[in-house]
Amino acid sequence: MVEMRANGIIEKMREEVFWEIEKMGIGYFEKVGGGKVVGGIRNDREGIRDLYVRVV
């Protein structure tokens, strides 16, 4: 039950992040690097999932 709720929160977060990334220009990804952006999102997502499952 808790994991299902955490997955729902992660899914909502993915959607919000997707729409924010869509607004960014290609120049941002050329400067920062797409892999760094994806890695950061993945790490944040997993951290939130772990925190939610452990605390709740």
PDB file of N, CA, C and O in Angstrom, chain B, residues numbered from 101:
ATOM      1  N   MET B 101       0.827  -1.196   0.000  1.00  0.00           N
ATOM      2  CA  MET B 101       0.000   0.000   0.000  1.00  0.00           C
ATOM      3  C   MET B 101       0.872   1.262   0.000  1.00  0.00           C
ATOM      4  O   MET B 101       0.654   2.171  -0.801  1.00  0.00           O
ATOM      5  N   VAL B 102       1.848   1.311   0.891  1.00  0.00           N
ATOM      6  CA  VAL B 102       2.734   2.473   0.970  1.00  0.00           C
ATOM      7  C   VAL B 102       3.538   2.620  -0.321  1.00  0.00           C
ATOM      8  O   VAL B 102       3.713   3.727  -0.830  1.00  0.00           O
ATOM      9  N   GLU B 103       4.022   1.501  -0.842  1.00  0.00           N
ATOM     10  CA  GLU B 103       4.808   1.555  -2.070  1.00  0.00           C
ATOM     11  C   GLU B 103       3.957   2.020  -3.247  1.00  0.00           C
ATOM     12  O   GLU B 103       4.446   2.740  -4.118  1.00  0.00           O
ATOM     13  N   MET B 104       2.699   1.616  -3.280  1.00  0.00           N
ATOM     14  CA  MET B 104       1.817   2.067  -4.357  1.00  0.00           C
ATOM     15  C   MET B 104       1.621   3.577  -4.282  1.00  0.00           C
ATOM     16  O   MET B 104       1.613   4.260  -5.307  1.00  0.00           O
ATOM     17  N   ARG B 105       1.467   4.083  -3.094  1.00  0.00           N
ATOM     18  CA  ARG B 105       1.299   5.539  -2.912  1.00  0.00           C
ATOM     19  C   ARG B 105       2.576   6.269  -3.336  1.00  0.00           C
ATOM     20  O   ARG B 105       2.514   7.298  -4.010  1.00  0.00           O
ATOM     21  N   ALA B 106       3.728   5.732  -2.938  1.00  0.00           N
ATOM     22  CA  ALA B 106       5.005   6.326  -3.327  1.00  0.00           C
ATOM     23  C   ALA B 106       5.148   6.329  -4.844  1.00  0.00           C
ATOM     24  O   ALA B 106       5.619   7.310  -5.420  1.00  0.00           O
ATOM     25  N   ASN B 107       4.748   5.243  -5.492  1.00  0.00           N
ATOM     26  CA  ASN B 107       4.821   5.184  -6.950  1.00  0.00           C
ATOM     27  C   ASN B 107       3.912   6.222  -7.600  1.00  0.00           C
ATOM     28  O   ASN B 107       4.263   6.798  -8.629  1.00  0.00           O
ATOM     29  N   GLY B 108       2.754   6.460  -7.009  1.00  0.00           N
ATOM     30  CA  GLY B 108       1.848   7.487  -7.522  1.00  0.00           C
ATOM     31  C   GLY B 108       2.463   8.877  -7.419  1.00  0.00           C
ATOM     32  O   GLY B 108       2.339   9.689  -8.337  1.00  0.00           O
ATOM     33  N   ILE B 109       3.119   9.143  -6.308  1.00  0.00           N
ATOM     34  CA  ILE B 109       3.781  10.435  -6.115  1.00  0.00           C
ATOM     35  C   ILE B 109       4.919  10.589  -7.117  1.00  0.00           C
ATOM     36  O   ILE B 109       5.093  11.656  -7.706  1.00  0.00           O
ATOM     37  N   ILE B 110       5.693   9.523  -7.311  1.00  0.00           N
ATOM     38  CA  ILE B 110       6.801   9.560  -8.271  1.00  0.00           C
ATOM     39  C   ILE B 110       6.271   9.792  -9.674  1.00  0.00           C
ATOM     40  O   ILE B 110       6.872  10.548 -10.438  1.00  0.00           O
ATOM     41  N   GLU B 111       5.168   9.164 -10.030  1.00  0.00           N
ATOM     42  CA  GLU B 111       4.577   9.348 -11.364  1.00  0.00           C
ATOM     43  C   GLU B 111       4.155  10.798 -11.578  1.00  0.00           C
ATOM     44  O   GLU B 111       4.388  11.364 -12.646  1.00  0.00           O
ATOM     45  N   LYS B 112       3.538  11.394 -10.569  1.00  0.00           N
ATOM     46  CA  LYS B 112       3.138  12.800 -10.665  1.00  0.00           C
ATOM     47  C   LYS B 112       4.371  13.687 -10.807  1.00  0.00           C
ATOM     48  O   LYS B 112       4.376  14.634 -11.594  1.00  0.00           O
ATOM     49  N   MET B 113       5.403  13.376 -10.048  1.00  0.00           N
ATOM     50  CA  MET B 113       6.638  14.146 -10.138  1.00  0.00           C
ATOM     51  C   MET B 113       7.260  14.032 -11.527  1.00  0.00           C
ATOM     52  O   MET B 113       7.753  15.023 -12.065  1.00  0.00           O
ATOM     53  N   ARG B 114       7.242  12.837 -12.113  1.00  0.00           N
ATOM     54  CA  ARG B 114       7.775  12.639 -13.464  1.00  0.00           C
ATOM     55  C   ARG B 114       7.054  13.516 -14.473  1.00  0.00           C
ATOM     56  O   ARG B 114       7.681  14.141 -15.328  1.00  0.00           O
ATOM     57  N   GLU B 115       5.739  13.558 -14.366  1.00  0.00           N
ATOM     58  CA  GLU B 115       4.953  14.377 -15.290  1.00  0.00           C
ATOM     59  C   GLU B 115       5.308  15.852 -15.152  1.00  0.00           C
ATOM     60  O   GLU B 115       5.480  16.549 -16.152  1.00  0.00           O
ATOM     61  N   GLU B 116       5.417  16.324 -13.920  1.00  0.00           N
ATOM     62  CA  GLU B 116       5.745  17.728 -13.691  1.00  0.00           C
ATOM     63  C   GLU B 116       7.142  18.056 -14.212  1.00  0.00           C
ATOM     64  O   GLU B 116       7.346  19.100 -14.831  1.00  0.00           O
ATOM     65  N   VAL B 117       8.100  17.169 -13.963  1.00  0.00           N
ATOM     66  CA  VAL B 117       9.469  17.381 -14.437  1.00  0.00           C
ATOM     67  C   VAL B 117       9.496  17.379 -15.970  1.00  0.00           C
ATOM     68  O   VAL B 117      10.177  18.201 -16.582  1.00  0.00           O
ATOM     69  N   PHE B 118       8.758  16.460 -16.579  1.00  0.00           N
ATOM     70  CA  PHE B 118       8.707  16.394 -18.031  1.00  0.00           C
ATOM     71  C   PHE B 118       8.261  17.724 -18.630  1.00  0.00           C
ATOM     72  O   PHE B 118       8.883  18.231 -19.563  1.00  0.00           O
ATOM     73  N   TRP B 119       7.187  18.284 -18.092  1.00  0.00           N
ATOM     74  CA  TRP B 119       6.675  19.529 -18.655  1.00  0.00           C
ATOM     75  C   TRP B 119       7.629  20.695 -18.405  1.00  0.00           C
ATOM     76  O   TRP B 119       7.710  21.606 -19.229  1.00  0.00           O
ATOM     77  N   GLU B 120       8.342  20.686 -17.301  1.00  0.00           N
ATOM     78  CA  GLU B 120       9.344  21.733 -17.056  1.00  0.00           C
ATOM     79  C   GLU B 120      10.518  21.599 -18.028  1.00  0.00           C
ATOM     80  O   GLU B 120      11.026  22.598 -18.536  1.00  0.00           O
ATOM     81  N   ILE B 121      10.945  20.365 -18.282  1.00  0.00           N
ATOM     82  CA  ILE B 121      12.054  20.138 -19.213  1.00  0.00           C
ATOM     83  C   ILE B 121      11.656  20.552 -20.619  1.00  0.00           C
ATOM     84  O   ILE B 121      12.478  21.069 -21.375  1.00  0.00           O
ATOM     85  N   GLU B 122      10.404  20.328 -20.969  1.00  0.00           N
ATOM     86  CA  GLU B 122       9.913  20.718 -22.293  1.00  0.00           C
ATOM     87  C   GLU B 122      10.059  22.220 -22.516  1.00  0.00           C
ATOM     88  O   GLU B 122      10.251  22.658 -23.650  1.00  0.00           O
ATOM     89  N   LYS B 123       9.971  23.008 -21.461  1.00  0.00           N
ATOM     90  CA  LYS B 123      10.062  24.463 -21.574  1.00  0.00           C
ATOM     91  C   LYS B 123      11.493  24.941 -21.802  1.00  0.00           C
ATOM     92  O   LYS B 123      11.704  26.039 -22.317  1.00  0.00           O
ATOM     93  N   MET B 124      12.478  24.123 -21.424  1.00  0.00           N
ATOM     94  CA  MET B 124      13.881  24.523 -21.525  1.00  0.00           C
ATOM     95  C   MET B 124      14.352  24.473 -22.967  1.00  0.00           C
ATOM     96  O   MET B 124      13.930  23.616 -23.744  1.00  0.00           O
ATOM     97  N   GLY B 125      15.208  25.380 -23.308  1.00  0.00           N
ATOM     98  CA  GLY B 125      15.777  25.385 -24.648  1.00  0.00           C
ATOM     99  C   GLY B 125      16.870  24.337 -24.788  1.00  0.00           C
ATOM    100  O   GLY B 125      17.412  23.854 -23.794  1.00  0.00           O
ATOM    101  N   ILE B 126      17.184  23.995 -26.016  1.00  0.00           N
ATOM    102  CA  ILE B 126      18.217  22.991 -26.292  1.00  0.00           C
ATOM    103  C   ILE B 126      19.590  23.459 -25.789  1.00  0.00           C
ATOM    104  O   ILE B 126      20.450  22.641 -25.462  1.00  0.00           O
ATOM    105  N   GLY B 127      19.782  24.769 -25.734  1.00  0.00           N
ATOM    106  CA  GLY B 127      21.043  25.316 -25.254  1.00  0.00           C
ATOM    107  C   GLY B 127      21.388  24.869 -23.842  1.00  0.00           C
ATOM    108  O   GLY B 127      22.556  24.663 -23.514  1.00  0.00           O
ATOM    109  N   TYR B 128      20.361  24.722 -23.011  1.00  0.00           N
ATOM    110  CA  TYR B 128      20.589  24.270 -21.632  1.00  0.00           C
ATOM    111  C   TYR B 128      21.201  22.870 -21.625  1.00  0.00           C
ATOM    112  O   TYR B 128      22.137  22.602 -20.871  1.00  0.00           O
ATOM    113  N   PHE B 129      20.679  21.991 -22.452  1.00  0.00           N
ATOM    114  CA  PHE B 129      21.156  20.613 -22.479  1.00  0.00           C
ATOM    115  C   PHE B 129      22.523  20.501 -23.137  1.00  0.00           C
ATOM    116  O   PHE B 129      23.310  19.614 -22.805  1.00  0.00           O
ATOM    117  N   GLU B 130      22.800  21.399 -24.066  1.00  0.00           N
ATOM    118  CA  GLU B 130      24.137  21.420 -24.661  1.00  0.00           C
ATOM    119  C   GLU B 130      25.165  21.879 -23.640  1.00  0.00           C
ATOM    120  O   GLU B 130      26.288  21.375 -23.610  1.00  0.00           O
ATOM    121  N   LYS B 131      24.784  22.824 -22.815  1.00  0.00           N
ATOM    122  CA  LYS B 131      25.695  23.361 -21.804  1.00  0.00           C
ATOM    123  C   LYS B 131      25.889  22.385 -20.643  1.00  0.00           C
ATOM    124  O   LYS B 131      27.020  22.137 -20.227  1.00  0.00           O
ATOM    125  N   VAL B 132      24.814  21.841 -20.128  1.00  0.00           N
ATOM    126  CA  VAL B 132      24.870  20.992 -18.943  1.00  0.00           C
ATOM    127  C   VAL B 132      25.140  19.538 -19.309  1.00  0.00           C
ATOM    128  O   VAL B 132      25.881  18.845 -18.612  1.00  0.00           O
ATOM    129  N   GLY B 133      24.551  19.086 -20.380  1.00  0.00           N
ATOM    130  CA  GLY B 133      24.668  17.685 -20.773  1.00  0.00           C
ATOM    131  C   GLY B 133      23.420  16.920 -20.372  1.00  0.00           C
ATOM    132  O   GLY B 133      23.010  16.950 -19.212  1.00  0.00           O
ATOM    133  N   GLY B 134      22.827  16.244 -21.321  1.00  0.00           N
ATOM    134  CA  GLY B 134      21.583  15.517 -21.069  1.00  0.00           C
ATOM    135  C   GLY B 134      21.729  14.441 -20.015  1.00  0.00           C
ATOM    136  O   GLY B 134      20.814  14.220 -19.221  1.00  0.00           O
ATOM    137  N   GLY B 135      22.871  13.767 -19.997  1.00  0.00           N
ATOM    138  CA  GLY B 135      23.086  12.696 -19.024  1.00  0.00           C
ATOM    139  C   GLY B 135      23.083  13.199 -17.600  1.00  0.00           C
ATOM    140  O   GLY B 135      22.592  12.524 -16.696  1.00  0.00           O
ATOM    141  N   LYS B 136      23.632  14.391 -17.398  1.00  0.00           N
ATOM    142  CA  LYS B 136      23.642  14.976 -16.056  1.00  0.00           C
ATOM    143  C   LYS B 136      22.231  15.302 -15.597  1.00  0.00           C
ATOM    144  O   LYS B 136      21.882  15.100 -14.434  1.00  0.00           O
ATOM    145  N   VAL B 137      21.430  15.803 -16.514  1.00  0.00           N
ATOM    146  CA  VAL B 137      20.045  16.149 -16.171  1.00  0.00           C
ATOM    147  C   VAL B 137      19.274  14.882 -15.802  1.00  0.00           C
ATOM    148  O   VAL B 137      18.601  14.836 -14.772  1.00  0.00           O
ATOM    149  N   VAL B 138      19.376  13.866 -16.642  1.00  0.00           N
ATOM    150  CA  VAL B 138      18.657  12.613 -16.388  1.00  0.00           C
ATOM    151  C   VAL B 138      19.149  11.958 -15.104  1.00  0.00           C
ATOM    152  O   VAL B 138      18.345  11.467 -14.312  1.00  0.00           O
ATOM    153  N   GLY B 139      20.457  11.947 -14.892  1.00  0.00           N
ATOM    154  CA  GLY B 139      21.017  11.366 -13.670  1.00  0.00           C
ATOM    155  C   GLY B 139      20.518  12.067 -12.422  1.00  0.00           C
ATOM    156  O   GLY B 139      20.192  11.422 -11.426  1.00  0.00           O
ATOM    157  N   GLY B 140      20.460  13.391 -12.477  1.00  0.00           N
ATOM    158  CA  GLY B 140      19.962  14.154 -11.333  1.00  0.00           C
ATOM    159  C   GLY B 140      18.508  13.855 -11.033  1.00  0.00           C
ATOM    160  O   GLY B 140      18.119  13.708  -9.875  1.00  0.00           O
ATOM    161  N   ILE B 141      17.710  13.767 -12.080  1.00  0.00           N
ATOM    162  CA  ILE B 141      16.290  13.459 -11.903  1.00  0.00           C
ATOM    163  C   ILE B 141      16.133  12.064 -11.317  1.00  0.00           C
ATOM    164  O   ILE B 141      15.343  11.859 -10.395  1.00  0.00           O
ATOM    165  N   ARG B 142      16.874  11.116 -11.843  1.00  0.00           N
ATOM    166  CA  ARG B 142      16.776   9.731 -11.355  1.00  0.00           C
ATOM    167  C   ARG B 142      17.177   9.652  -9.880  1.00  0.00           C
ATOM    168  O   ARG B 142      16.492   9.005  -9.088  1.00  0.00           O
ATOM    169  N   ASN B 143      18.274  10.301  -9.512  1.00  0.00           N
ATOM    170  CA  ASN B 143      18.728  10.266  -8.113  1.00  0.00           C
ATOM    171  C   ASN B 143      17.706  10.906  -7.176  1.00  0.00           C
ATOM    172  O   ASN B 143      17.429  10.381  -6.097  1.00  0.00           O
ATOM    173  N   ASP B 144      17.155  12.032  -7.592  1.00  0.00           N
ATOM    174  CA  ASP B 144      16.150  12.697  -6.772  1.00  0.00           C
ATOM    175  C   ASP B 144      14.915  11.825  -6.612  1.00  0.00           C
ATOM    176  O   ASP B 144      14.359  11.709  -5.521  1.00  0.00           O
ATOM    177  N   ARG B 145      14.496  11.215  -7.711  1.00  0.00           N
ATOM    178  CA  ARG B 145      13.306  10.366  -7.692  1.00  0.00           C
ATOM    179  C   ARG B 145      13.495   9.190  -6.742  1.00  0.00           C
ATOM    180  O   ARG B 145      12.610   8.884  -5.942  1.00  0.00           O
ATOM    181  N   GLU B 146      14.636   8.537  -6.830  1.00  0.00           N
ATOM    182  CA  GLU B 146      14.896   7.383  -5.969  1.00  0.00           C
ATOM    183  C   GLU B 146      15.025   7.806  -4.508  1.00  0.00           C
ATOM    184  O   GLU B 146      14.586   7.086  -3.611  1.00  0.00           O
ATOM    185  N   GLY B 147      15.617   8.955  -4.271  1.00  0.00           N
ATOM    186  CA  GLY B 147      15.735   9.457  -2.907  1.00  0.00           C
ATOM    187  C   GLY B 147      14.380   9.731  -2.284  1.00  0.00           C
ATOM    188  O   GLY B 147      14.152   9.422  -1.114  1.00  0.00           O
ATOM    189  N   ILE B 148      13.489  10.308  -3.060  1.00  0.00           N
ATOM    190  CA  ILE B 148      12.140  10.586  -2.565  1.00  0.00           C
ATOM    191  C   ILE B 148      11.399   9.288  -2.300  1.00  0.00           C
ATOM    192  O   ILE B 148      10.712   9.154  -1.288  1.00  0.00           O
ATOM    193  N   ARG B 149      11.539   8.327  -3.213  1.00  0.00           N
ATOM    194  CA  ARG B 149      10.866   7.037  -3.019  1.00  0.00           C
ATOM    195  C   ARG B 149      11.371   6.363  -1.740  1.00  0.00           C
ATOM    196  O   ARG B 149      10.572   5.875  -0.940  1.00  0.00           O
ATOM    197  N   ASP B 150      12.676   6.333  -1.547  1.00  0.00           N
ATOM    198  CA  ASP B 150      13.250   5.713  -0.349  1.00  0.00           C
ATOM    199  C   ASP B 150      12.795   6.420   0.922  1.00  0.00           C
ATOM    200  O   ASP B 150      12.434   5.775   1.906  1.00  0.00           O
ATOM    201  N   LEU B 151      12.815   7.738   0.893  1.00  0.00           N
ATOM    202  CA  LEU B 151      12.382   8.510   2.060  1.00  0.00           C
ATOM    203  C   LEU B 151      10.927   8.230   2.385  1.00  0.00           C
ATOM    204  O   LEU B 151      10.578   8.018   3.546  1.00  0.00           O
ATOM    205  N   TYR B 152      10.084   8.229   1.377  1.00  0.00           N
ATOM    206  CA  TYR B 152       8.663   8.010   1.613  1.00  0.00           C
ATOM    207  C   TYR B 152       8.407   6.609   2.184  1.00  0.00           C
ATOM    208  O   TYR B 152       7.626   6.453   3.123  1.00  0.00           O
ATOM    209  N   VAL B 153       9.055   5.610   1.624  1.00  0.00           N
ATOM    210  CA  VAL B 153       8.836   4.233   2.082  1.00  0.00           C
ATOM    211  C   VAL B 153       9.366   4.034   3.498  1.00  0.00           C
ATOM    212  O   VAL B 153       8.742   3.334   4.295  1.00  0.00           O
ATOM    213  N   ARG B 154      10.495   4.634   3.818  1.00  0.00           N
ATOM    214  CA  ARG B 154      11.088   4.466   5.149  1.00  0.00           C
ATOM    215  C   ARG B 154      10.328   5.210   6.225  1.00  0.00           C
ATOM    216  O   ARG B 154      10.143   4.696   7.328  1.00  0.00           O
ATOM    217  N   VAL B 155       9.884   6.423   5.912  1.00  0.00           N
ATOM    218  CA  VAL B 155       9.232   7.258   6.912  1.00  0.00           C
ATOM    219  C   VAL B 155       7.788   6.828   7.132  1.00  0.00           C
ATOM    220  O   VAL B 155       7.324   6.749   8.270  1.00  0.00           O
ATOM    221  N   VAL B 156       7.099   6.557   6.072  1.00  0.00           N
ATOM    222  CA  VAL B 156       5.685   6.203   6.188  1.00  0.00           C
ATOM    223  C   VAL B 156       5.600   4.723   6.325  1.00  0.00           C
ATOM    224  O   VAL B 156       4.504   4.176   6.438  1.00  0.00           O
TER     225      VAL B 156
END
